[in-house]
Each structure stands twice: as structure tokens, then as C-alpha cells.
Amino acid sequence: MNTITLKVPQMNCSHCVSKITNFLQEVEGVQEIECLLPSKEVKVAFSLPASIEQIKEAIEDCGFEVE
């Protein structure tokens, strides 16, 4: 299993967390999602077939920029 931490500067409320979580749950291979509002970070644990690019794309698809 791999883990990635992504900075999502526009994530600032529980609605944002819910939206990001819902989109990430649709990516096959994503196993754990932790959204940290104070640091505006999303931690994702995943395995194949999920990729870092797919995870970033899912967050961008729901309207957020990933740094």
C-alpha cells in the first residue's frame, strides 16, 4: 500500500471534505482518506490500480486545485 499527502488550499469546510472524500471513494484502489482542515491536506492510502495521477485528477474533478 502507498500513501500520499496532497495540499488542497481551497479545502476550508466540512462540505469540502465531504465532496473530496466522495470523489476519492470512486477511485478503485483507494483504501483510506483523511482530510486535515487545519493544514489543508488530504492523506490517501491506496494500492493498484489507483495511481497518484488518478487521485489528483479526482480532487481536481470536484473543483479543487492540488499543489
N, C-alpha and C positions, 0 to 999 in steps of 0.2 A: 504494500500500500504506500502511496505517495501523499505528501501533504504540501499545500501551497498556501501562502498568505498574500492576499492582494489588497492594495489600498484602494478604497472606493470613497473619494472625498465628498460625494453628494449624498451619501447614506447618512441621514440625520434623524430618523424617527422609526418607530416600530412598524409603520406601514412600509417603509423602505426595506426593512429587514424581512418582513413577510413576503414582499414581492420578489426580492432577490432569492430567498430560500425556495419559494415555489418554482422559480425558473431553474435553479440549480438542481432541484429534485428530479427534473425531467431529463437530466443528462445521465445516460446509462454509465454506471461505474462510480458515480458519486456516492460516497458512503456516509460521510459526516459533514455537517455545515455548522460553522459557528460565526455569527456576526457580532462584532465588537463595536458598539456605537461610539464609546469614548475615543477610541483610536481610529475609527472609521476603517476597520479592517475586516476582511472576510477570510476565514480559515476553512479550507476544504480538504478533506481526506478523500482520496479517490484511487481507483485501480483501473486497469484496462477494461473496457475500451475507451474510457474517458481520457482526455488529454488537457493539458494546460490551456491550449487554444480554445477548446470547446467550452471550458469553464469561463474563460474571459468573454467569449462570444455570448454565452448565456446571460452574463451580467450586463453586457452592453445591449443585448436584445431587449432587456426590460427597462432600458433608458438611463443607465448609469455609465459613467466613464470609469475605466480601470487604469490605475497608474502602476 
